[in-house]
Amino acid sequence: MTLKVNPAILVTGASGLFGGEVARQLAESGVAIRILLRDQVRVPDFSGHIEIAFGDFSDKDSLTAALDGIERVFLASYDRPEVIEHQANLIAAAKRAGVEHVVRISANGTEEWAHLSIFRQHGICDRQLIESGLQYTLLKPVWIMQNFTSFMMVNDSIRVPAEDGLAGQVDARDVASVATVALTKEGYVGKDYVLCTEALAHGQIAQLLSRSTGRNITYIDLDPETYRKELESSGWTEKSIDSMLGLFDDIRAGTNSDSKMGDTIKPILGRPGIRLQQFAQDYASRI
């Protein structure tokens, strides 16, 4: 059963990848939403009934104002040390405001890779939400295909220490579609979903991207130390580098759980997830 036509939904991270796509899909489907932004510089261009609240996760008063009258929240995340405190602030404010349901973007591997900082942070944030007493849904995407439009692509090459290991892939648009369903329909409370469409080796990914873009995109299998140095030169923090290296250690060994995953999107949305070849066709000019 669908909830009332215009639910009061707050979307955080609306200028980012997941939050922006969730806000766009909700607005285009006619759902009234409020988006939380830090400043006026990054106001997204959406059509539809959208209210804008300006605030910051570190500013508890701004969170209280943003949550006034809100029933459901889409909670985006990010890889920074303060994320645990910031998400705790939002969760506490949501509870005070009487919010009914929080849909949070987590990550696949919060237990599997709990020794790595980004996954440990996600695990702590997940527990904060679960233990808050709020109704929740946790979305745990595997590797995001949109990464191949940014840091995963260097001069038409994918340079990672993955050998021939398989890694699960999912399109951020599918993640947002699942979030949109969880925010607007019943039956998703208290559940967590690992979101994946297919598992691919990076050599396969390079071939698919080449086919769709018409460019010669290559896969260069780096040794871990060279990869570390390249990330350091790009300004990555030591903790983030360690997390990436830990991920690729498991991918090379074939011990990552997403190496054996198929399409987990279809059972939720009733249609197949977007495969990497389709993603590459849609994003060809941005890869």
C-alpha positions in Angstrom: 0.0 0.0 0.0 1.4 3.4 -1.0 1.5 6.1 1.7 -0.1 9.5 1.3 0.6 11.3 -2.0 2.8 14.1 -0.6 4.8 12.7 2.3 7.1 15.2 4.1 10.6 13.9 3.2 13.9 15.5 4.0 16.8 14.6 1.7 20.3 15.2 2.9 23.3 15.4 0.6 21.2 16.7 -2.2 24.2 18.3 -3.9 26.0 14.9 -3.9 25.7 11.7 -5.9 23.1 9.7 -4.0 21.2 12.6 -2.4 21.0 14.4 -5.7 19.6 11.4 -7.5 17.1 10.6 -4.7 15.9 14.3 -4.7 15.6 14.3 -8.5 13.6 11.0 -8.6 11.3 12.0 -5.8 10.7 15.5 -7.3 10.1 14.1 -10.8 7.5 11.7 -9.4 5.6 14.5 -7.9 6.6 14.0 -4.2 7.0 17.1 -2.1 10.4 17.2 -0.5 12.7 19.3 1.5 16.5 19.3 0.9 19.2 20.1 3.3 22.1 22.1 2.0 25.1 23.7 3.6 25.1 26.8 1.5 23.5 28.5 -1.5 26.5 27.8 -3.8 25.5 24.2 -4.6 21.7 24.5 -5.0 20.7 21.7 -7.5 18.5 22.5 -10.4 15.4 20.3 -9.9 11.9 20.7 -11.0 9.0 19.9 -8.7 7.8 20.9 -5.2 11.1 21.4 -3.3 11.8 23.4 -0.2 15.4 24.2 0.7 16.7 24.2 4.3 20.2 25.5 4.8 22.1 24.0 7.7 25.0 21.7 8.7 25.2 18.4 10.5 27.4 20.1 13.1 24.7 22.8 13.8 22.0 21.1 15.9 19.7 24.1 15.7 19.8 24.0 11.9 18.9 20.3 12.0 16.0 21.0 14.3 14.7 23.6 11.9 15.2 21.4 8.8 13.3 18.5 10.4 10.3 20.5 11.4 7.2 18.6 10.1 9.3 15.9 8.5 8.2 12.3 8.6 10.9 10.5 6.7 14.6 11.2 6.1 17.1 10.1 3.4 20.4 10.1 5.2 23.5 10.3 3.0 27.0 9.7 4.3 30.6 10.6 3.5 34.1 9.4 4.3 35.3 11.9 6.9 36.2 11.4 10.6 33.4 13.7 11.8 30.7 11.6 10.1 30.0 9.6 13.2 29.3 12.7 15.3 27.4 14.4 12.5 25.1 11.5 11.8 24.5 11.1 15.6 23.4 14.7 15.6 20.9 14.1 12.8 19.6 10.9 14.3 19.0 12.6 17.7 17.3 15.6 16.0 15.1 13.3 14.0 14.1 11.5 17.1 13.2 14.7 18.9 11.2 15.8 15.8 9.1 12.7 15.8 10.5 11.4 12.4 9.0 8.1 11.5 11.5 6.5 9.2 15.2 7.0 8.2 16.7 5.5 5.0 20.4 5.5 5.4 23.1 5.0 2.8 25.6 2.6 4.3 28.1 0.3 2.5 28.5 -3.4 1.8 31.1 -4.8 4.0 30.6 -3.1 7.4 31.3 -6.4 9.1 33.5 -8.0 6.5 35.9 -5.0 6.4 35.3 -3.6 9.9 39.1 -3.3 10.3 39.1 -0.6 7.6 38.2 2.9 8.6 35.4 3.8 6.1 33.6 0.5 6.8 34.1 0.8 10.6 32.6 4.3 10.4 29.6 3.0 8.4 29.1 0.2 11.0 29.1 2.6 13.9 26.6 4.9 12.1 24.4 1.9 11.3 24.4 0.9 15.0 23.6 4.5 16.1 20.5 4.5 13.9 19.4 0.9 14.8 19.8 1.6 18.6 18.0 5.0 18.4 14.6 3.4 18.2 13.8 5.1 15.0 12.4 3.0 12.1 15.1 2.5 9.6 16.2 1.0 6.3 19.9 0.4 5.5 21.1 0.5 1.9 24.5 -1.1 1.3 25.7 -0.6 -2.2 28.8 -2.4 -3.6 31.2 -0.6 -6.0 29.4 2.4 -7.6 29.7 2.5 -11.4 29.8 6.3 -11.3 33.3 6.0 -9.8 34.5 5.4 -13.4 33.6 8.9 -14.2 36.0 10.2 -11.6 38.9 8.9 -9.6 38.9 5.4 -11.1 39.8 6.7 -14.5 43.2 8.1 -15.3 44.0 9.0 -18.9 41.7 6.4 -20.3 43.1 3.7 -18.0 41.8 1.9 -14.8 44.9 1.7 -12.6 44.2 -0.5 -9.5 45.8 -3.6 -7.9 43.0 -6.0 -8.5 44.5 -8.7 -10.8 41.6 -10.7 -12.2 39.5 -10.5 -9.1 35.7 -9.9 -9.4 34.0 -6.9 -7.7 30.3 -6.2 -7.5 29.0 -3.2 -9.4 25.9 -1.1 -9.0 24.6 2.1 -10.6 23.9 5.0 -8.2 20.6 5.6 -10.1 19.5 2.1 -9.0 20.5 2.8 -5.4 18.5 6.0 -5.5 15.5 4.2 -6.9 15.6 1.7 -4.0 15.8 4.6 -1.6 12.9 6.3 -3.2 10.8 3.2 -2.9 11.8 2.7 0.7 10.9 6.3 1.5 7.4 6.3 -0.2 6.1 2.7 0.2 5.5 0.3 3.1 7.4 -2.9 3.7 11.0 -1.7 4.0 11.3 -0.8 7.7 13.9 -2.7 9.7 15.6 -4.2 6.7 19.0 -3.8 5.1 19.7 -4.4 1.5 23.0 -5.1 -0.2 22.7 -3.5 -3.7 24.5 -5.1 -6.6 23.8 -5.7 -10.3 26.8 -7.8 -11.5 30.3 -8.8 -10.5 33.0 -8.0 -13.0 36.8 -8.1 -13.3 38.5 -4.8 -14.1 39.7 -6.1 -17.4 36.1 -6.8 -18.3 35.1 -3.3 -17.2 37.7 -1.7 -19.4 36.4 -3.7 -22.4 32.8 -2.7 -21.7 33.8 1.0 -21.3 35.8 0.9 -24.5 32.9 -0.6 -26.4 30.5 2.0 -25.2 32.7 5.1 -25.5 34.6 4.2 -28.7 37.9 4.9 -26.9 40.7 2.5 -26.0 40.3 2.2 -22.3 42.8 -0.1 -20.7 43.2 -1.9 -17.4 46.6 -1.6 -15.7 47.1 -4.0 -12.8 49.3 -2.0 -10.4 51.2 -3.4 -7.5 49.8 -2.2 -4.2 52.7 0.0 -3.3 52.5 1.9 -6.6 48.8 2.3 -6.1 49.5 3.7 -2.6 51.9 6.3 -4.0 49.5 7.3 -6.7 46.7 7.9 -4.2 49.1 9.8 -1.9 50.1 12.1 -4.8 46.3 12.7 -5.4 45.9 13.9 -1.9 44.1 10.9 -0.3 44.3 10.5 3.5 46.2 7.6 4.9 43.1 6.0 6.3 41.3 6.2 3.0 44.3 4.8 1.2 44.4 1.9 3.7 40.7 1.2 3.1 41.2 1.1 -0.6 44.2 -1.2 -0.4 42.3 -3.5 2.0 39.5 -3.7 -0.4 41.8 -4.7 -3.3 43.6 -7.2 -1.1 40.3 -9.1 -0.8 39.4 -8.6 -4.4 42.7 -10.2 -5.5 42.2 -13.0 -3.1 38.6 -13.5 -4.2 37.4 -13.3 -0.6 35.1 -10.3 -1.0 31.5 -11.3 -0.6 30.3 -9.2 -3.6 32.5 -11.3 -6.0 29.8 -13.8 -6.1 26.8 -11.5 -6.2 24.2 -11.2 -9.0 21.4 -8.8 -9.5 19.9 -7.9 -6.1 18.1 -4.9 -7.6 15.5 -6.8 -9.5 13.7 -8.4 -6.4 13.3 -4.9 -5.0 12.3 -2.8 -8.0 10.7 -5.6 -10.2 13.1 -4.9 -13.0 16.7 -5.7 -13.7 19.4 -3.5 -12.3 21.3 -1.2 -14.7 24.3 -3.2 -16.1 27.7 -1.7 -16.6 27.3 -1.6 -20.4 24.1 0.4 -20.1 25.8 2.7 -17.6 28.7 3.2 -20.0 26.4 4.1 -22.8 24.5 6.6 -20.7 27.7 8.2 -19.3 30.0 7.9 -22.3 30.7 11.6 -22.5 31.6 11.8 -18.9 33.9 8.7 -18.6 
